[in-house]
Amino acid sequence: MTAAGTGRKTEGGSRFLYDSFDAAAARIEANERVADERWAALDYRLGLIDAALERLEKRIWLGVYGVAAFLLSQMAEAVINAATR
């Protein structure tokens, strides 16, 4: 059936019923793309933070080994001084 003078079918409901679902699907797809981009950006930033933490850890261990070497050299000096007296 067609509506009087419009040439459209009246069976099957309004086209706006189906258009709204298409718009909703497009909105969902857009939100998924945005979420994927945000996830990628978060992953990138976490990679940078991880690299920075690894560099910091290396520096801390270097400091720990430096302090240990200083203390060992002080102990060796004390032993040598005690042995020569």
PyMOL commands that set and color helices and strands:
alter all, ss='L'
color gray80, all
select helices_A, chain A and resi 15-84
alter helices_A, ss='H'
color red, helices_A
deselect
rebuild
show_as cartoon
